[in-house]
């Protein structure tokens, strides 16, 4: 009745081929580099997600990932100089 699948095949499908509901624009996973605490944020509107990304880029002790329907984007911290000033890149 059901087609048999290998464990690795199922894991590849579940891990590599995610699908967000149509009501979700993106997910943002925030990680505090000092405490290790992780928070996840779900956004339905692009404007709200962009505002959150800009706020996270200002935090020096935060790294984050963004997942949308097109891909997964990591390490989006704002580049800084040795004096911890934002670069012009």
C-alpha positions in Angstrom: 0.0 0.0 0.0 2.8 2.4 0.9 6.1 2.7 -0.9 9.1 1.8 1.3 11.7 4.5 1.9 15.2 4.3 3.4 15.9 6.3 6.5 18.6 8.4 4.7 16.1 9.2 1.9 13.5 10.4 4.4 16.1 12.5 6.4 17.3 14.2 3.2 13.7 15.0 2.2 12.8 16.4 5.6 16.1 18.3 6.2 17.0 19.5 2.7 13.6 20.2 1.3 11.6 22.3 3.8 8.5 24.0 2.8 7.1 27.0 4.6 3.3 27.6 4.7 2.1 30.3 2.3 1.2 32.5 5.3 4.9 32.7 6.4 7.4 35.0 4.7 10.4 33.9 6.7 11.8 32.4 9.9 14.7 34.1 11.7 16.8 32.1 14.2 18.7 34.3 16.6 21.6 33.0 18.7 23.3 34.9 21.5 27.0 34.1 21.2 27.7 34.8 24.9 24.9 32.9 26.5 24.1 30.3 23.8 20.4 31.2 24.1 18.4 30.7 20.9 15.2 32.5 19.9 13.1 31.9 16.7 10.9 34.5 15.1 8.3 33.9 12.4 7.3 36.8 10.1 4.3 37.1 7.7 5.3 40.5 6.3 8.6 41.4 4.6 8.7 44.8 6.2 8.6 43.4 9.7 11.3 40.8 8.9 13.6 43.5 7.5 13.1 45.6 10.6 14.1 42.7 12.8 17.1 41.9 10.6 18.3 45.5 10.9 17.9 45.4 14.7 19.8 42.1 14.9 22.7 43.4 12.9 23.2 46.1 15.5 23.7 43.5 18.3 27.4 42.6 18.7 26.7 39.4 20.5 24.1 38.0 18.1 24.3 35.7 15.0 21.3 34.8 13.0 19.9 32.7 10.2 17.1 33.6 7.9 15.0 30.9 6.1 12.5 31.8 3.4 10.9 29.8 0.6 14.0 30.3 -1.6 16.8 29.3 0.8 18.6 29.5 4.0 20.9 32.5 4.7 23.5 32.4 7.5 25.9 34.5 9.4 24.3 37.8 8.5 26.1 39.8 11.1 27.1 43.3 10.1 30.9 43.4 9.2 32.9 45.5 11.6 36.4 46.9 11.8 38.8 46.3 14.7 37.2 49.2 16.6 33.8 47.5 16.3 32.6 50.2 13.8 30.4 49.1 10.9 32.2 48.9 7.6 31.0 50.5 4.3 30.7 47.1 2.5 
